[in-house]
């Protein structure tokens, strides 16, 4: 169990699913991700890092 902000949650024995960024972006530098009705933008910077903005 991990404790975060006073809440206990089980630790998953299965590693998180991994997706290569090249598969997500398909040659683009920005994609939109819809989450609970809000649109987020995931961008690749000139330095090759990722930035997520709402």
PDB file as gemmi writes it, atoms N, CA and C in Angstrom:
CRYST1    1.000    1.000    1.000  90.00  90.00  90.00 P 1                      
ATOM      1  N   UNK A   1       0.832  -1.189   0.000  1.00  0.00           N  
ATOM      2  CA  UNK A   1       0.000   0.000   0.000  1.00  0.00           C  
ATOM      3  C   UNK A   1       0.874   1.248   0.000  1.00  0.00           C  
ATOM      4  N   UNK A   2       0.502   2.219  -0.794  1.00  0.00           N  
ATOM      5  CA  UNK A   2       1.158   3.524  -0.795  1.00  0.00           C  
ATOM      6  C   UNK A   2       0.279   4.514  -0.060  1.00  0.00           C  
ATOM      7  N   UNK A   3       0.889   5.420   0.681  1.00  0.00           N  
ATOM      8  CA  UNK A   3       0.113   6.444   1.377  1.00  0.00           C  
ATOM      9  C   UNK A   3       0.377   7.770   0.689  1.00  0.00           C  
ATOM     10  N   UNK A   4      -0.695   8.419   0.274  1.00  0.00           N  
ATOM     11  CA  UNK A   4      -0.583   9.717  -0.384  1.00  0.00           C  
ATOM     12  C   UNK A   4      -1.717  10.580   0.150  1.00  0.00           C  
ATOM     13  N   UNK A   5      -1.365  11.691   0.728  1.00  0.00           N  
ATOM     14  CA  UNK A   5      -2.357  12.609   1.280  1.00  0.00           C  
ATOM     15  C   UNK A   5      -3.296  11.881   2.238  1.00  0.00           C  
ATOM     16  N   UNK A   6      -2.730  10.937   3.013  1.00  0.00           N  
ATOM     17  CA  UNK A   6      -3.519  10.258   4.020  1.00  0.00           C  
ATOM     18  C   UNK A   6      -4.390   9.131   3.492  1.00  0.00           C  
ATOM     19  N   UNK A   7      -4.349   8.853   2.207  1.00  0.00           N  
ATOM     20  CA  UNK A   7      -5.180   7.791   1.631  1.00  0.00           C  
ATOM     21  C   UNK A   7      -4.306   6.603   1.267  1.00  0.00           C  
ATOM     22  N   UNK A   8      -4.765   5.419   1.606  1.00  0.00           N  
ATOM     23  CA  UNK A   8      -4.041   4.208   1.236  1.00  0.00           C  
ATOM     24  C   UNK A   8      -4.624   3.675  -0.059  1.00  0.00           C  
ATOM     25  N   UNK A   9      -3.758   3.199  -0.934  1.00  0.00           N  
ATOM     26  CA  UNK A   9      -4.225   2.572  -2.167  1.00  0.00           C  
ATOM     27  C   UNK A   9      -3.320   1.388  -2.470  1.00  0.00           C  
ATOM     28  N   UNK A  10      -3.863   0.338  -3.043  1.00  0.00           N  
ATOM     29  CA  UNK A  10      -3.043  -0.841  -3.328  1.00  0.00           C  
ATOM     30  C   UNK A  10      -2.048  -0.560  -4.447  1.00  0.00           C  
ATOM     31  N   UNK A  11      -0.894  -1.180  -4.342  1.00  0.00           N  
ATOM     32  CA  UNK A  11       0.127  -1.083  -5.389  1.00  0.00           C  
ATOM     33  C   UNK A  11      -0.130  -2.207  -6.370  1.00  0.00           C  
ATOM     34  N   UNK A  12      -0.260  -1.857  -7.644  1.00  0.00           N  
ATOM     35  CA  UNK A  12      -0.542  -2.854  -8.673  1.00  0.00           C  
ATOM     36  C   UNK A  12       0.719  -3.674  -8.959  1.00  0.00           C  
ATOM     37  N   UNK A  13       0.626  -5.004  -8.955  1.00  0.00           N  
ATOM     38  CA  UNK A  13       1.789  -5.829  -9.268  1.00  0.00           C  
ATOM     39  C   UNK A  13       2.102  -5.826 -10.763  1.00  0.00           C  
ATOM     40  N   UNK A  14       1.162  -5.364 -11.588  1.00  0.00           N  
ATOM     41  CA  UNK A  14       1.353  -5.335 -13.039  1.00  0.00           C  
ATOM     42  C   UNK A  14       1.876  -3.952 -13.429  1.00  0.00           C  
ATOM     43  N   UNK A  15       2.961  -3.898 -14.205  1.00  0.00           N  
ATOM     44  CA  UNK A  15       3.471  -2.584 -14.616  1.00  0.00           C  
ATOM     45  C   UNK A  15       2.455  -1.842 -15.484  1.00  0.00           C  
ATOM     46  N   UNK A  16       2.520  -0.519 -15.449  1.00  0.00           N  
ATOM     47  CA  UNK A  16       1.618   0.310 -16.247  1.00  0.00           C  
ATOM     48  C   UNK A  16       1.844   0.035 -17.732  1.00  0.00           C  
ATOM     49  N   UNK A  17       0.790   0.140 -18.502  1.00  0.00           N  
ATOM     50  CA  UNK A  17       0.875  -0.044 -19.960  1.00  0.00           C  
ATOM     51  C   UNK A  17       1.785   1.020 -20.537  1.00  0.00           C  
ATOM     52  N   UNK A  18       2.651   0.653 -21.456  1.00  0.00           N  
ATOM     53  CA  UNK A  18       3.580   1.597 -22.076  1.00  0.00           C  
ATOM     54  C   UNK A  18       3.236   1.774 -23.542  1.00  0.00           C  
ATOM     55  N   UNK A  19       3.281   3.025 -24.000  1.00  0.00           N  
ATOM     56  CA  UNK A  19       3.020   3.351 -25.400  1.00  0.00           C  
ATOM     57  C   UNK A  19       4.160   4.238 -25.884  1.00  0.00           C  
ATOM     58  N   UNK A  20       4.775   3.876 -26.981  1.00  0.00           N  
ATOM     59  CA  UNK A  20       5.853   4.685 -27.542  1.00  0.00           C  
ATOM     60  C   UNK A  20       5.290   6.002 -28.050  1.00  0.00           C  
ATOM     61  N   UNK A  21       5.971   7.094 -27.773  1.00  0.00           N  
ATOM     62  CA  UNK A  21       5.477   8.410 -28.183  1.00  0.00           C  
ATOM     63  C   UNK A  21       5.345   8.531 -29.699  1.00  0.00           C  
ATOM     64  N   UNK A  22       6.175   7.830 -30.439  1.00  0.00           N  
ATOM     65  CA  UNK A  22       6.081   7.872 -31.905  1.00  0.00           C  
ATOM     66  C   UNK A  22       4.737   7.314 -32.377  1.00  0.00           C  
ATOM     67  N   UNK A  23       4.207   6.333 -31.661  1.00  0.00           N  
ATOM     68  CA  UNK A  23       2.908   5.762 -31.993  1.00  0.00           C  
ATOM     69  C   UNK A  23       1.805   6.779 -31.712  1.00  0.00           C  
ATOM     70  N   UNK A  24       1.917   7.491 -30.580  1.00  0.00           N  
ATOM     71  CA  UNK A  24       0.913   8.501 -30.233  1.00  0.00           C  
ATOM     72  C   UNK A  24       0.922   9.683 -31.190  1.00  0.00           C  
ATOM     73  N   UNK A  25       2.095  10.210 -31.475  1.00  0.00           N  
ATOM     74  CA  UNK A  25       2.199  11.450 -32.246  1.00  0.00           C  
ATOM     75  C   UNK A  25       2.163  11.238 -33.760  1.00  0.00           C  
ATOM     76  N   UNK A  26       2.555  10.072 -34.254  1.00  0.00           N  
ATOM     77  CA  UNK A  26       2.553   9.762 -35.697  1.00  0.00           C  
ATOM     78  C   UNK A  26       3.121  10.899 -36.545  1.00  0.00           C  
ATOM     79  N   UNK A  27       4.290  11.416 -36.149  1.00  0.00           N  
ATOM     80  CA  UNK A  27       4.962  12.445 -36.939  1.00  0.00           C  
ATOM     81  C   UNK A  27       4.556  13.868 -36.611  1.00  0.00           C  
ATOM     82  N   UNK A  28       3.544  14.057 -35.795  1.00  0.00           N  
ATOM     83  CA  UNK A  28       3.099  15.396 -35.389  1.00  0.00           C  
ATOM     84  C   UNK A  28       3.861  15.830 -34.142  1.00  0.00           C  
ATOM     85  N   UNK A  29       3.745  17.102 -33.773  1.00  0.00           N  
ATOM     86  CA  UNK A  29       4.396  17.609 -32.567  1.00  0.00           C  
ATOM     87  C   UNK A  29       3.395  17.925 -31.454  1.00  0.00           C  
ATOM     88  N   UNK A  30       2.101  17.763 -31.734  1.00  0.00           N  
ATOM     89  CA  UNK A  30       1.082  18.046 -30.731  1.00  0.00           C  
ATOM     90  C   UNK A  30      -0.127  17.151 -30.967  1.00  0.00           C  
ATOM     91  N   UNK A  31      -0.700  16.650 -29.852  1.00  0.00           N  
ATOM     92  CA  UNK A  31      -1.933  15.872 -29.940  1.00  0.00           C  
ATOM     93  C   UNK A  31      -2.898  16.374 -28.872  1.00  0.00           C  
ATOM     94  N   UNK A  32      -4.181  16.131 -29.086  1.00  0.00           N  
ATOM     95  CA  UNK A  32      -5.203  16.477 -28.100  1.00  0.00           C  
ATOM     96  C   UNK A  32      -5.645  15.218 -27.372  1.00  0.00           C  
ATOM     97  N   UNK A  33      -5.823  15.343 -26.063  1.00  0.00           N  
ATOM     98  CA  UNK A  33      -6.290  14.234 -25.236  1.00  0.00           C  
ATOM     99  C   UNK A  33      -7.529  14.705 -24.493  1.00  0.00           C  
ATOM    100  N   UNK A  34      -8.647  14.024 -24.707  1.00  0.00           N  
ATOM    101  CA  UNK A  34      -9.869  14.375 -23.990  1.00  0.00           C  
ATOM    102  C   UNK A  34      -9.952  13.516 -22.738  1.00  0.00           C  
ATOM    103  N   UNK A  35     -10.169  14.178 -21.590  1.00  0.00           N  
ATOM    104  CA  UNK A  35     -10.232  13.484 -20.301  1.00  0.00           C  
ATOM    105  C   UNK A  35     -11.338  14.094 -19.457  1.00  0.00           C  
ATOM    106  N   UNK A  36     -12.366  13.319 -19.169  1.00  0.00           N  
ATOM    107  CA  UNK A  36     -13.515  13.783 -18.376  1.00  0.00           C  
ATOM    108  C   UNK A  36     -14.105  15.075 -18.941  1.00  0.00           C  
ATOM    109  N   UNK A  37     -14.218  15.144 -20.255  1.00  0.00           N  
ATOM    110  CA  UNK A  37     -14.832  16.297 -20.899  1.00  0.00           C  
ATOM    111  C   UNK A  37     -13.912  17.481 -21.107  1.00  0.00           C  
ATOM    112  N   UNK A  38     -12.689  17.436 -20.600  1.00  0.00           N  
ATOM    113  CA  UNK A  38     -11.729  18.534 -20.786  1.00  0.00           C  
ATOM    114  C   UNK A  38     -10.705  18.125 -21.846  1.00  0.00           C  
ATOM    115  N   UNK A  39     -10.256  19.102 -22.631  1.00  0.00           N  
ATOM    116  CA  UNK A  39      -9.260  18.836 -23.663  1.00  0.00           C  
ATOM    117  C   UNK A  39      -7.884  19.262 -23.168  1.00  0.00           C  
ATOM    118  N   UNK A  40      -6.942  18.347 -23.236  1.00  0.00           N  
ATOM    119  CA  UNK A  40      -5.550  18.607 -22.869  1.00  0.00           C  
ATOM    120  C   UNK A  40      -4.704  18.532 -24.134  1.00  0.00           C  
ATOM    121  N   UNK A  41      -3.628  19.308 -24.187  1.00  0.00           N  
ATOM    122  CA  UNK A  41      -2.704  19.280 -25.324  1.00  0.00           C  
ATOM    123  C   UNK A  41      -1.371  18.730 -24.859  1.00  0.00           C  
ATOM    124  N   UNK A  42      -0.896  17.689 -25.519  1.00  0.00           N  
ATOM    125  CA  UNK A  42       0.402  17.108 -25.235  1.00  0.00           C  
ATOM    126  C   UNK A  42       1.328  17.489 -26.378  1.00  0.00           C  
ATOM    127  N   UNK A  43       2.416  18.188 -26.052  1.00  0.00           N  
ATOM    128  CA  UNK A  43       3.329  18.706 -27.069  1.00  0.00           C  
ATOM    129  C   UNK A  43       4.741  18.167 -26.875  1.00  0.00           C  
ATOM    130  N   UNK A  44       5.456  18.011 -27.984  1.00  0.00           N  
ATOM    131  CA  UNK A  44       6.881  17.709 -27.961  1.00  0.00           C  
ATOM    132  C   UNK A  44       7.613  19.032 -28.154  1.00  0.00           C  
ATOM    133  N   UNK A  45       8.507  19.380 -27.225  1.00  0.00           N  
ATOM    134  CA  UNK A  45       9.256  20.637 -27.317  1.00  0.00           C  
ATOM    135  C   UNK A  45      10.421  20.501 -28.294  1.00  0.00           C  
ATOM    136  N   UNK A  46      11.066  21.608 -28.586  1.00  0.00           N  
ATOM    137  CA  UNK A  46      12.253  21.589 -29.461  1.00  0.00           C  
ATOM    138  C   UNK A  46      13.376  20.749 -28.859  1.00  0.00           C  
ATOM    139  N   UNK A  47      13.392  20.659 -27.526  1.00  0.00           N  
ATOM    140  CA  UNK A  47      14.414  19.866 -26.840  1.00  0.00           C  
ATOM    141  C   UNK A  47      14.018  18.392 -26.733  1.00  0.00           C  
ATOM    142  N   UNK A  48      12.847  18.029 -27.280  1.00  0.00           N  
ATOM    143  CA  UNK A  48      12.406  16.642 -27.273  1.00  0.00           C  
ATOM    144  C   UNK A  48      11.697  16.210 -26.000  1.00  0.00           C  
ATOM    145  N   UNK A  49      11.315  17.165 -25.164  1.00  0.00           N  
ATOM    146  CA  UNK A  49      10.592  16.834 -23.929  1.00  0.00           C  
ATOM    147  C   UNK A  49       9.084  16.967 -24.176  1.00  0.00           C  
ATOM    148  N   UNK A  50       8.306  16.429 -23.242  1.00  0.00           N  
ATOM    149  CA  UNK A  50       6.848  16.490 -23.351  1.00  0.00           C  
ATOM    150  C   UNK A  50       6.270  17.501 -22.371  1.00  0.00           C  
ATOM    151  N   UNK A  51       5.280  18.261 -22.845  1.00  0.00           N  
ATOM    152  CA  UNK A  51       4.550  19.221 -21.998  1.00  0.00           C  
ATOM    153  C   UNK A  51       3.064  18.961 -22.175  1.00  0.00           C  
ATOM    154  N   UNK A  52       2.349  18.875 -21.048  1.00  0.00           N  
ATOM    155  CA  UNK A  52       0.904  18.684 -21.062  1.00  0.00           C  
ATOM    156  C   UNK A  52       0.248  19.946 -20.545  1.00  0.00           C  
ATOM    157  N   UNK A  53      -0.636  20.545 -21.358  1.00  0.00           N  
ATOM    158  CA  UNK A  53      -1.376  21.764 -20.983  1.00  0.00           C  
ATOM    159  C   UNK A  53      -2.862  21.489 -21.065  1.00  0.00           C  
ATOM    160  N   UNK A  54      -3.610  22.179 -20.183  1.00  0.00           N  
ATOM    161  CA  UNK A  54      -5.062  22.080 -20.216  1.00  0.00           C  
ATOM    162  C   UNK A  54      -5.601  23.251 -21.013  1.00  0.00           C  
TER     163      UNK A  54                                                      
END                                                                             
